[in-house]
Amino acid sequence: MKGLADKPSYIIELMEGGVTLEDIIDGHIYEQTLVEKNAFVVGDLGALMRQHVCWQSLVPHLQPYYPVKCNSSPVVIEVLASLGLGFVCANKAEVSLVLEHGVPPENIILSGVCKQLALIKHAAKNNIQQLVCENEAELSKISRLHPGAKLLLQLTTEAHAAETSMAFGSSLKSCRHLLEAAKELGIQVVGVTFHIPSSCQDLPQAYTHALSDARCVFDMGVELGFNMNILDIGGGFTGSEFQLKQVESAVRPLLDTYFPPLSGVQVLAQPGSFYVASAFNLAVNVIGKKVVTRHWDSLAQGEFLSSNAEFLYYMNEGVYGPFNLKLLGNSIAAPSVHKHALCAEEAVYPSSLWGPSLDQLDQVVERCLLPELTVGDWLLFSNMGASGLEECSCLSGSSQLPVYYTVSTSDWYEMLEAGVVLDSTMKNFDMVQYNA
Ligand SMILES: Cc1ncc(COP(=O)(O)O)c(C=O)c1O
């Protein structure tokens, strides 16, 4: 693959010998302490690699297509493209990013239920044929602008509709209608896509409904003469091995029943958070502190020692920056305190964490138990890779958050063994040895 023209290469710090991710974070905290104490992000490419190994070993029959909207850092795209993943793109910028990284158009799916005309034309021009479609208006746009498209019909699932609070995808009845309309317009339909979010409480039931509905759509498609050969079971993988096993055990028997290997149907999934969440850590600085006195009746016995003080800490980033998912109703897990190993007898206090805007919406963590902090302490938020860090940092009012990429030599060698060859595939990486 060629290097990206006009793009800087990305500096990747190599952790050699006994150097750990914590050492890398410590080093950058030290650098920041000498200057403005700005928040920063550390991305561990080894974590991407380990997730890929986990995916390949637990669900090798599910071909991973990474949804770029989950984290569109070019470094992430470069690694995942090198690992051979397919990509799901929702707009022109995402398509261009993925194509620039040498991903073949047949490994790209264009998602989105209502695509701008220019996007459909752009897909046709770049020979991207797999397009998601869920309504008739979309079908007629595609038939005019991209008659060679191969459609995946987006099937509704209750869990997805509940998460987005809107009708998402097409019902079984509407799918028949869409198939007939596609037939009339001379557009090919090749499969079905659906999504069950990780928030779903009853995975076996949700996958049973979705896969039996998908089978019905396949049967209707075959009846109308379509060559139905792609089933996309969407995302909804948190990143934990345990949850992936749970999904696998819900899905496996259903696939064996409805889409056995002999059917020749290619089964895809769209793991987003699974790949990127654990790879990114965010370090923020405590810039202010207040104590208020409250009575917490609801605290469990022993959780909180004697005082009823609550601490409010202000951090140099908030919901108008890297914690923007909070505004969309997601909760942010409590951070750890840098260089602070909590011991059993240490007092912890109810605390809330706020961004710097002094806006009442800018509450990042509503309540957590922390040892007493002082201004200047650093807090570490893990699992931040799927939080839109790369896009939102410019909203924070402060300048762009620095992102430092790192990989350990052992992970790097594992990557090479997995077939990722530095010289030929990662032209845009500049590997430097980490110096403490
Ligand atoms: C259609 C679709 N596919 C895949 C994903 C990625 O999901 P996850 O990050 O939970 O794997 C999403 C997330 O919203 C989605 O809406």
The ligand as an SDF file (V2000), in Angstrom:
LIG
                    3D

 16 16  0  0  0  0  0  0  0  0999 V2000
  -26.0400   -0.3740   12.4890 C   0  0  0  0  0  0  0  0  0  0  0  0
  -24.9030   -0.4240   13.4600 C   0  0  0  0  0  0  0  0  0  0  0  0
  -23.9100   -1.3170   13.2740 N   0  0  0  0  0  0  0  0  0  0  0  0
  -22.8620   -1.3990   14.1290 C   0  0  0  0  0  0  0  0  0  0  0  0
  -22.7660   -0.5530   15.2080 C   0  0  0  0  0  0  0  0  0  0  0  0
  -21.5740   -0.6830   16.1400 C   0  0  0  0  0  0  0  0  0  0  0  0
  -22.0290   -1.1810   17.3250 O   0  0  0  0  0  0  0  0  0  0  0  0
  -21.0080   -1.6140   18.4910 P   0  0  0  0  0  0  0  0  0  0  0  0
  -20.0320   -0.5040   18.6320 O   0  0  0  0  0  0  0  0  0  0  0  0
  -21.8950   -1.7710   19.6590 O   0  0  0  0  0  0  0  0  0  0  0  0
  -20.3910   -2.8880   18.0560 O   0  0  0  0  0  0  0  0  0  0  0  0
  -23.7820    0.3830   15.4560 C   0  0  0  0  0  0  0  0  0  0  0  0
  -23.7130    1.2640   16.6110 C   0  0  0  0  0  0  0  0  0  0  0  0
  -24.5280    2.1130   16.8730 O   0  0  0  0  0  0  0  0  0  0  0  0
  -24.8900    0.4510   14.5620 C   0  0  0  0  0  0  0  0  0  0  0  0
  -25.8980    1.3190   14.7460 O   0  0  0  0  0  0  0  0  0  0  0  0
  1  2  1  0
  2  3  1  0
  2 15  2  0
  3  4  2  0
  4  5  1  0
  5  6  1  0
  5 12  2  0
  6  7  1  0
  7  8  1  0
  8  9  2  0
  8 10  1  0
  8 11  1  0
 12 13  1  0
 12 15  1  0
 13 14  2  0
 15 16  1  0
M  END
$$$$
